[in-house]
Amino acid sequence: MKRGWMVGLGVALVLIAIGAYFFWPRSVPPQLPPPVPVASPAPIAPVAPIAPPEPAIRHPIQAPTGAVELPPIGQADEFVRERITGFLGAKTVQTHVQVENFARRVVATVDNLSRSLAPPRMWPIQRTPGRFAVEPSGNGSAIGPKNAARYAAFVALVESVDTHRAVALYRQLYPLFQRAYEEIGYPGKPFNDRLVAVIDLLLETPEPTGAVMVEQPQVHGPLKPTRPWLLYRYSDPELERLSSGQKILLRVGPENARRLKAKLAEFRKLIAADTATR
């Protein structure tokens, strides 16, 4: 029921009550029997206020001043390469970034980071070289400190990025991200809202104080995995139930995770600054 309809009904009832008081005959013919007492009606429970609808866009992104027209998403690789290279440098792009279908990769990865699996083949960045490293701990295995060292160069790169310039580039490329987001099944839904929600989820990643225990599931049958280090899972069921993005933050080590969280929080503050009013 809409609030305006309820208000109109209330006004109408008040007017009827006023009319009944001033215009209804007050004298009762003597031949009429006295009125029969009527039991008081049960009190009407108050109507709970209706919550206002969620805004269509919680975190709108404003187009940058003097924005240039972007090419169609299927022809945007070179356009994106030029912008990212101008931002990060040719060597960094060649080493760390997957430019081909960059907008689609970013959108698919962001969407998957809140789910149980984020396939590396869709990542917009190159996979970290090396092998997942564990070490003996108690009666099992734990993520080893050498594993965190694998991500040191990437974390340092992320920290070196000028966040304001990164957000400016994000705003410039945003129409491509939005188009890619609609392509994967979210027509009319704002990608930036999804990005902010995923960042919030990553920021909630727990920070274990002790060793993070992992284990490999038993593989039955004659065929053995050629890369068994890819099959590790967290021994703690609570950690194993986390999203793929949260598991990545656990894997990189506590210090790296804290540094990445700090950068994510800084980025979020800038892309969620203009929250839509309710």
C-alpha positions in Angstrom: 0.0 0.0 0.0 1.4 3.3 -0.9 1.8 6.0 1.8 0.0 8.6 -0.3 -3.1 6.4 -0.5 -3.0 5.9 3.3 -2.8 9.6 4.0 -5.7 10.3 1.6 -7.8 7.7 3.4 -7.0 9.2 6.7 -8.0 12.6 5.6 -11.3 11.3 4.2 -12.1 9.6 7.5 -11.5 12.8 9.4 -13.8 14.7 7.1 -16.5 12.1 7.5 -16.2 12.3 11.3 -16.5 16.1 11.2 -19.5 15.9 8.9 -21.2 13.4 11.2 -20.7 15.6 14.2 -22.0 18.8 12.7 -24.7 17.6 10.3 -26.1 14.4 11.6 -29.5 14.9 13.5 -28.8 15.0 17.2 -32.4 14.7 18.5 -33.6 11.1 18.8 -37.4 10.6 18.3 -39.0 9.6 21.6 -40.6 6.5 20.1 -37.3 5.0 19.3 -35.8 2.5 21.9 -32.6 3.5 23.6 -29.6 2.5 21.7 -28.2 -0.9 22.4 -24.7 -0.7 23.9 -22.1 -1.8 21.5 -18.9 -3.4 22.6 -15.8 -1.2 22.0 -14.0 -2.4 18.9 -10.6 -4.0 19.5 -7.8 -1.6 19.1 -6.2 -1.5 15.7 -2.6 -2.4 15.6 -0.5 0.5 14.3 0.6 0.1 10.7 4.4 -0.3 10.5 6.0 2.4 8.4 6.8 1.3 4.9 10.6 1.4 4.3 11.6 3.6 1.4 12.6 1.8 -1.7 16.3 1.2 -2.3 17.8 3.7 -4.7 18.3 2.5 -8.2 22.0 3.6 -8.0 23.6 3.6 -4.6 27.0 4.8 -5.7 26.7 6.8 -8.9 29.9 7.5 -11.0 30.1 10.8 -12.6 31.6 11.0 -16.1 35.0 12.9 -16.1 35.0 16.4 -17.5 35.9 16.5 -21.2 35.4 12.7 -21.5 36.2 11.3 -25.0 33.9 9.0 -26.8 34.8 5.4 -26.2 35.0 2.7 -28.9 32.6 -0.3 -28.8 33.7 -2.8 -26.2 34.7 -5.4 -28.8 37.1 -2.9 -30.3 38.4 -1.2 -27.2 41.7 -3.2 -26.6 44.0 -0.6 -28.1 42.2 2.3 -26.5 42.5 0.6 -23.1 46.1 -0.3 -23.7 47.1 3.3 -24.4 45.3 4.6 -21.3 46.7 1.9 -18.9 50.2 2.2 -20.4 50.1 6.0 -19.9 49.1 5.3 -16.3 51.4 2.4 -15.3 54.1 2.4 -17.9 54.8 -0.1 -20.7 57.0 -2.4 -18.7 54.4 -2.8 -15.9 51.6 -3.4 -18.3 53.6 -6.0 -20.2 54.5 -7.8 -16.9 51.3 -7.6 -14.9 48.3 -6.7 -17.0 46.1 -8.7 -19.4 44.9 -6.0 -21.8 42.9 -8.2 -24.2 39.3 -7.9 -23.2 40.3 -5.9 -20.2 36.9 -4.5 -19.3 35.3 -7.9 -19.5 38.1 -9.5 -17.5 37.7 -6.8 -14.7 33.9 -7.2 -14.5 34.0 -11.0 -14.5 36.7 -11.1 -11.9 35.0 -8.6 -9.6 31.7 -10.5 -9.9 33.5 -13.8 -9.1 35.5 -12.6 -6.1 32.3 -12.8 -4.0 31.6 -16.3 -5.2 33.3 -19.6 -4.5 35.5 -19.6 -7.6 37.3 -16.9 -9.5 38.9 -18.6 -12.6 42.4 -17.2 -13.2 41.9 -17.4 -16.9 39.5 -14.4 -16.5 41.8 -12.3 -14.4 42.9 -8.9 -15.7 46.3 -9.4 -14.2 49.0 -12.0 -14.9 49.2 -14.9 -12.5 51.9 -14.7 -9.8 54.9 -16.9 -10.8 55.9 -19.7 -8.6 54.2 -22.4 -6.7 51.9 -22.3 -3.7 54.2 -22.9 -0.7 53.3 -24.7 2.5 55.3 -25.8 5.5 54.8 -28.5 8.2 52.9 -27.3 11.3 51.8 -29.6 14.1 50.2 -32.6 12.5 49.4 -30.9 9.2 50.5 -28.2 6.8 50.2 -24.4 7.0 50.6 -21.6 4.4 54.3 -20.8 4.6 56.0 -17.4 4.7 57.7 -18.1 1.4 54.3 -18.0 -0.2 53.8 -14.4 1.0 57.1 -13.4 -0.6 55.8 -14.4 -4.0 53.3 -11.6 -3.8 55.6 -8.9 -2.5 56.3 -7.3 -5.9 52.6 -7.1 -6.8 51.6 -5.7 -3.4 54.4 -3.1 -3.8 53.1 -2.2 -7.2 49.5 -1.8 -5.9 50.7 0.5 -3.1 52.7 2.6 -5.5 49.6 3.4 -7.6 48.2 6.9 -7.2 44.7 6.2 -6.1 43.2 9.4 -7.3 44.7 8.8 -10.8 43.4 5.2 -10.7 39.9 6.4 -9.9 40.1 9.0 -12.7 41.1 6.2 -15.2 38.3 4.0 -13.8 35.8 6.8 -14.4 37.0 7.3 -17.9 36.7 3.6 -18.7 33.5 3.1 -16.8 31.1 2.9 -19.8 33.1 -0.1 -20.9 32.8 -1.8 -17.5 29.1 -1.0 -17.4 28.5 -2.5 -20.9 30.5 -5.7 -19.9 28.5 -6.0 -16.7 25.3 -5.9 -18.5 26.6 -8.5 -21.0 27.2 -11.1 -18.3 23.5 -10.9 -17.1 22.9 -7.7 -15.2 21.0 -5.4 -17.6 20.3 -2.0 -16.0 22.3 -2.8 -12.9 25.2 -0.4 -12.0 28.6 -2.1 -12.0 30.0 0.4 -9.5 27.5 -0.7 -6.9 28.6 -4.2 -7.4 32.3 -3.2 -7.1 31.7 -1.3 -3.8 29.8 -4.3 -2.4 32.7 -6.7 -3.3 35.3 -4.4 -1.8 33.2 -4.3 1.4 33.2 -8.1 1.4 37.0 -8.2 0.9 37.5 -5.7 3.7 35.6 -8.1 6.0 38.1 -10.9 5.4 39.1 -12.4 8.8 42.7 -12.0 9.9 43.9 -15.2 11.6 46.4 -14.7 14.4 48.0 -18.1 14.0 49.1 -20.4 11.3 46.6 -20.9 8.5 46.2 -24.7 8.1 45.6 -26.2 4.7 45.1 -29.7 3.4 44.9 -31.6 0.2 41.7 -33.7 -0.5 42.2 -37.4 -1.1 42.2 -38.2 -4.8 40.8 -41.7 -5.5 41.5 -43.5 -8.8 44.4 -44.2 -11.0 44.7 -40.6 -12.4 46.7 -38.3 -10.1 46.7 -34.5 -10.5 49.7 -33.1 -12.3 49.7 -30.0 -10.2 48.6 -31.1 -6.7 49.6 -27.8 -5.1 46.5 -26.3 -6.8 44.2 -28.5 -4.8 44.9 -27.3 -1.3 41.9 -26.2 0.8 41.6 -24.6 4.2 41.4 -27.0 7.1 39.1 -24.7 9.0 35.6 -25.1 7.6 34.8 -21.4 8.4 37.8 -20.3 6.2 36.9 -22.8 3.5 33.4 -21.3 3.3 34.8 -17.8 2.5 34.5 -16.3 -1.0 37.3 -16.8 -3.5 38.4 -13.2 -3.0 38.7 -13.6 0.7 40.6 -16.8 0.3 43.1 -15.0 -1.9 43.6 -12.4 0.8 44.3 -15.2 3.2 46.7 -16.8 0.8 48.9 -13.7 0.3 49.8 -13.6 4.0 48.6 -11.3 6.8 50.9 -8.4 6.2 50.2 -8.3 2.4 46.5 -8.7 3.2 46.6 -5.6 5.5 48.4 -3.5 2.9 46.0 -4.5 0.1 43.0 -3.9 2.4 44.3 -0.4 3.1 44.5 0.3 -0.6 41.0 -1.1 -1.2 39.6 1.1 1.5 41.2 4.1 0.0 39.8 3.3 -3.5 36.4 2.6 -2.1 36.2 5.9 -0.3 36.7 7.7 -3.7 34.3 5.7 -5.8 31.5 5.6 -3.1 31.8 9.3 -2.1 28.6 10.3 -3.9 26.2 7.9 -2.4 22.7 8.4 -3.7 20.2 9.9 -1.2 17.2 7.9 -0.3 
